[in-house]
Amino acid sequence: MNSEELKNLIESARETKGISQRELAKLTGISRSTLNDLINGKIKKVDIDDLRKIAETLDMSLQELVKVAGYDEISLYFHAHKNKDRYADKSTKDLKRLLDEYKTS
């Protein structure tokens, strides 16, 4: 996981939205301490559902967050398909279901 890049992505998007970390925690339902630990690289394997909540709240790419958070195999799976736009019309809920299926396989 590239914790510095993850921090930069989240903080940049948060600042662009004009919301504080406290507000982000409230909007995502992630505790402030967990969000702070995630942003500061204290969590080594970030929960995919937390990434989904952050992506939805900050209008970010879930795929990009997943990749930076260290789920490279999943990111490669997205890119390996001939039709890269295959996931373009998928909601984050659909992507989470796909990620959950991938984790259990």
Secondary structure by P-SEA (a helix, b strand, c coil): caaaaaaaaaaaaaaaacccaaaaaaaacccaaaaaaaaacccccccaaaaaaaaaaacccaaaaaaaacaaaaaaaaaccccccccccccaaaaaaaaaaaaac
